[in-house]
């Protein structure tokens, strides 16, 4: 029984292989340019992903070190620094006031003084400048 199955399977496998080969030959003749374009696109996409990964690899950073010299030269007080940290955490004026147990008007005053000292005009710019100067993590 196995011998009969093998005798029929071998010619069938050869026929399937021949049909697939002919279909492949036809496919490559009809769509040869498209195949090459797709292969080149895949190579460049893979190369782009690899180069992008290599260029943007994150380097391990050490622990955050606050720039005390910049704090001192700008004249930022400890309370203003606390307000700045709360700003960076995304807290509103009322939330900062509750957290630090001060009035919202005092928070506004601290924020206005921070803007002057950092020479910026908004919360986002103040946070960016503070991070650039290594005042906050």
C-alpha positions in Angstrom: 0.0 0.0 0.0 2.8 2.4 0.9 4.5 1.6 -2.4 1.4 2.6 -4.4 1.1 5.9 -2.4 4.8 6.7 -3.1 4.4 5.8 -6.8 1.5 8.2 -7.2 2.9 10.9 -4.8 6.2 11.2 -6.7 4.7 12.2 -10.1 2.2 14.4 -8.4 4.9 16.2 -6.5 7.0 16.6 -9.7 3.9 18.0 -11.5 3.2 20.5 -8.7 6.8 21.5 -8.7 6.8 22.0 -12.5 3.6 24.0 -12.3 4.9 26.2 -9.6 8.2 26.7 -11.4 6.3 27.7 -14.6 4.0 30.1 -12.7 7.1 31.6 -11.0 8.8 32.1 -14.5 5.6 33.7 -15.8 5.3 35.9 -12.8 8.9 37.1 -13.0 8.6 37.9 -16.7 5.4 39.8 -16.4 6.1 41.6 -13.2 9.9 41.8 -13.2 10.3 45.6 -12.8 7.7 45.6 -9.9 9.5 42.8 -8.2 12.9 44.6 -8.3 11.3 47.9 -7.2 9.7 46.2 -4.2 13.0 44.4 -3.3 14.9 47.7 -3.5 12.3 49.4 -1.4 12.5 46.7 1.2 16.3 46.9 1.4 16.2 50.7 1.8 13.4 50.5 4.4 15.4 48.0 6.4 18.6 50.1 6.0 16.6 53.2 7.1 15.3 51.5 10.2 18.8 50.2 11.1 20.5 53.6 10.6 17.7 55.4 12.5 18.1 53.0 15.4 21.9 53.5 15.4 21.7 57.3 15.3 19.0 57.6 17.9 20.2 55.1 20.5 19.7 56.5 24.0 22.8 56.7 26.1 22.6 55.7 29.7 22.4 58.8 31.9 23.8 59.1 35.4 21.8 60.4 38.3 20.5 64.0 37.9 22.8 66.7 39.3 21.3 70.0 39.9 23.2 73.1 38.6 23.6 75.0 41.9 25.7 77.6 40.3 22.9 78.5 37.8 20.4 78.6 40.7 22.6 81.0 42.6 23.4 83.2 39.6 19.8 83.5 38.6 18.7 84.2 42.2 16.1 81.5 42.3 14.9 80.8 45.8 14.1 77.4 47.3 10.4 78.2 47.2 10.6 79.3 43.6 12.4 76.1 42.8 9.6 74.1 44.5 7.1 76.0 42.3 9.2 75.3 39.3 9.3 71.5 40.1 5.5 71.6 40.5 5.1 73.4 37.2 7.2 70.7 35.5 5.0 68.1 37.1 2.0 69.7 35.3 0.2 71.1 38.3 -2.1 74.0 38.0 -1.7 77.1 40.2 -4.4 75.9 42.6 -2.7 72.5 42.9 0.6 74.1 43.5 -0.9 76.3 46.2 -2.5 73.3 47.9 0.7 71.2 47.7 3.0 74.0 49.1 0.3 75.4 51.5 0.5 78.9 50.1 -2.1 81.1 48.4 -2.8 81.0 44.7 -1.7 84.6 44.4 1.7 83.8 46.0 2.0 81.0 43.4 1.3 83.6 40.6 3.9 85.9 42.1 6.5 83.1 42.2 5.7 82.1 38.6 6.0 85.7 37.4 9.4 86.0 39.1 10.5 82.7 37.6 9.6 84.0 34.1 11.6 87.1 34.7 14.6 85.2 36.1 14.6 82.6 33.3 13.8 85.3 30.7 10.8 83.4 29.3 7.1 84.2 28.7 5.3 80.9 29.4 5.1 77.8 31.4 6.4 75.5 28.7 9.3 77.8 27.9 10.1 78.1 31.6 10.2 74.3 32.0 12.3 73.9 28.9 14.8 76.6 30.0 15.0 75.0 33.5 15.7 71.6 32.1 18.3 73.1 29.7 20.1 74.7 32.7 19.8 71.5 34.7 17.7 73.2 37.4 15.1 70.4 37.3 15.2 66.8 36.1 
